[in-house]
Amino acid sequence: MKQDKMHLINKIFNNEEIRTVWDKDEEKYYISVVDIVRVLTKSTRPRKYWTDLKSKLKEEGNEVSEKIGQFKLKSQDGKYRLTDVCDIEEMFRIIESIPSKNAEPIKQWLAKLGKERIDEVFDPSLTIQRAVDTYRTKGYDEEWITKRIKGIQERKKLTDVWKDNGIGSNLEYAILTNDIYKEWSGMTAKEYKQYKGLRKESLRDNMSDIEIALADIGELTTRELAKKHKPIGLEGNRKIAKEGGQVASNTRKDIESRLGESVVIKDNLLGYQYIDESKQIESK
């Protein structure tokens, strides 16, 4: 299992450092449990606190303790040591299990998130408004946000066509999307994200206008071809997806021949930088 490391500074935790590992294979963050405990409890012995809490949870039959993994994380003395880590979902469960007044603001925040999700079930338009508000907070302009929301709607139309053509699993959707991207960009969606230095972030949110246009052309062409020819099953739809990607590829080549430079770029819109210490970790 490969791992990268970054220091996550999260305002939810009062700007205190939480050691966080990115698992390349699972595309998932794993977070130091001891750091969570230290920040929330203000304990001077967070490792002892976590050991006692873990034992208590295990005695109660709580599944949290069974889902804890270990990664080598850098300690204050500069050495890498095996440290208990959990994913974000388990992190929330641990927070809920900590009987500390210092954890109360986080619990209230989690309760608010839960209420927002329930409200969105009854009124789905709230989901769209939340996305718009988030994009505004990140500094995107109104024209970009309008295009992005429209792009989400167009993507849904494509997946609906795929569903009508016998595509049912998220894995199959990912395979077809990769076929489109591979044809015009030379990379799968995952490779494209790595090229741009992204991890959990949205690829489209970090594309240039031309890159987005090419992605749209590939998906729109795929949708119309799939509607016309109605291929059934994964293999038939893969052939169509590649044809849609080829149309976007031809468009890319035409644009690049006129610009004299590649339109697939490494630039992203992140306001932070990941620190890759994987080589150091492997050598320890």
N, C-alpha and C positions, 0 to 999 in steps of 0.2 A: 504494500500500500504506500503510495507516494504522498508526501505532505509538503506543504509550504508553510511558512509562518509569517504572521503579521501581528503587530500590536494594534488592537482595536480600541480606539478612544471613543467611548459611547456616552453621550450626554445624559442618557437615561440613568447611568450610574455615576452622575456627578463628575464627569470628565476623568474618572479614575481608570487606570490601565487594566484591561482584561486581556490576558494572553489568549490568542485565538489561532487555531490551526485550520488551514484549508485543505481538505482531502480532494485531490485532483480526480481520483477515480470515481468517487461518489458525488462530486460537485456539491459538497456540503461543508459547513463550518462546524468545528468542534471547539468548545469553549472550556477553559480551565475552571473546574468546579471550585477549587480552593480560592481562586480570585473572586468568584461570585460570592462565596461565603464571606470572604474578607471585606468586600465592599458593603455588603448588606448588613452584616452583623457588627462590624467595627471591632471584631474580635482580635486580640493580640496573638492568638494562637488559632488561626483559621484552619490549619491542617488537622489539629486535634478536634476542633468543632465539627469539621466535616466527617472525620472518622466516627465520632459518636453519633452524628445524625444518620450516617449511612447504616450503622448497626441498628439504630432505632427503626429506620425505614424497612430494613430487611426483616426484623422481628415482626413488624406489622404486616408483612407480606406485600409491601409496596414494590411495584415493578421498576421504579426508578433505579434502585441500586443494581439491578440486573442489566441495565442498559448503559452502564458507565464503561467507557473504554480508557485506554492510556496512550499517550504520545510523549515523546521527549520534548520538553519545553525548557527554555532558558531560565535559570534561576538568577537571583540577585547577585550571586557570586560568579556569574558568567558560565557556569557549567550546565549541561543539559541533563535533566533527570526525568524519569518516567513520572507523569502526572495524570491524575484522573481528569478525564474530559467528557463532555456530553454534547449532544447536538442542541439546536435552539429549542426544539420542542421539549426535550427533557430539562433544559435550563428553566423553562417556565414552571415545570412541575416541582423542581427543587426549590425555586423561589417561594412557591405556594406552601412548601413544607417547612419553611424556616419560621419558627415562632419568635420573631424579633420585631420590635416596633420600628426598627430601621428599615425593615422590608415592606412596611405598610404602604409607602408611596408607590412602590413597584407593583404591589398587589392591586392597588386602586387603578393604576394604569392598565394592568391586564384586564381588570373588570370592565374598564371603559372600552377596551378593544373588543371584548366579548359582546358587549351591548351593541357596539357599532356593527358587528357582523350579523347579529340577530336583526337589527333594523334593516340591514341591506337585503335580508331574505324577504322581508315584507315589501320593501321598496327598492328594487334593483337599481333605480336611477341614482341612489345614493352612492353606489359603487363608482359610477362614472364621475360624479361630482368629487368624490374623494381622490380619484386619480387626477382630475384636473387641478385640485388644490395642491396635491403633492408635486405635480410638475411645476406649478407656479412657484412653490417654495424653493424648488431646485433652480429656478431662474430661467426656465424655458418661456419664450414669448407666446402670445396668444395664437398667432398663426401656426406656429409649430405644434402647439397643443391640439388645435383643431385637426391638423393633418394626422397627428398621432392617434387620436380617438377614432378618426375615420379609418385609419389603417387597421386598427383593432377590429372594427366592424367588417372590413373587407376580408381579414384573416378568418373571421368566423364563417363568412360565406364559403370560403375555400374548404374549411374543415367539414362544413355541412355537406358539400358535394362529395368529399371523400367518404363521409359516413354513408351517404346514399349508395356509394360504389363498393360498399362492403368493408370499409376501413373502420376498425372499432377500438383499437388500443392506442394509448399514448406513444408506445414504442413505434408503432406503424406510422403515426403522424410525424414523429421525429425522423424516421427513415426517409419519408417523402420530402420533408422540409430540407433535410440534408442533401437529397438528390438535386433539389432546385439550387441551393446555395453552392454546391460543389461545381455545378455546371458553369455558373457565371462568375463566381469568386475564386474558384480553385480550392476552396476550403469548406469543410462541414461547419455547421453553426458553432459547434464547440471549438473547433480550430480557429474560427474567425474571432471568437471571444478571446481566446488565448493570444491571438495576434494583436488584439487591441488592448491587452493587459486587463481584461475583465475577468471576473469570477462569477459572482451571483448576479451581477447587474444585467439589465436588459441590453441585448446586442443592438436592437433598433434605436434605443434611446441614446446610443453612442455612435450612430452612423452620421455621415455627412448627408446633405440633401441628395447628392447624386447616388450614393450608396443606397439610400432609402428608395429612391426612384427605381433603381435596378432590382431591388428586392421586390418592389411592388409589381414591376413588369413580369418578373418570373412567376410570381404567385397568381397574378391576374390571368396570364396566358395559360398557366396550368389549369386554373379553374374553368376557363372557357373551353379548353380542349377536353377536359374531363367531363364537362356537361354534354359536349357534342358526341364524344365517342363512347362514353359510359363504360369504361373498363371495370371489370369486377375483380376484386382481390388485390393483394399487395403488388404482385409482379406487373400486372397491367397498368396500375396506377403509377408505379415507379417509371415505367417507360414514358408516360405522359408528363410526369414531373420533370424528367430530364429534358424533354422537348421544350417545356416551359422555361427551364433554366437556360437552354441554348439560345432562346430568343433574347433573353436578358444578356447573355454573353455576347451575342452579335451587337447589341446596342452598346455594351461596354466597350467593345473593340472600336466601334465607330467613334465614340466620344473620345477615347484615349488617342486615336490616330489624329484627331483634330487638336487635342490639348497638348499632345506630346508628353504625357505623363500618366502614371497610373491613378485611377480614381478609387482604388481600394487602398485605404490609408490606415496607419496605426493610431491616429489621433482618437482620443476619447474625451468625454466631458466630465471625467471624475475630478472631484475637488480634493482628492487625497491620493496617496501613492502606497502601493503594496511593497512590503519589504520581504524579499525572497531569501530566506536563510536555509533553504533545503540542503545545500551542499555542506553547510556547517553542521546541520543536524545529523546527516548521514555519516559524517566523520567522527562523531562523538560516540 
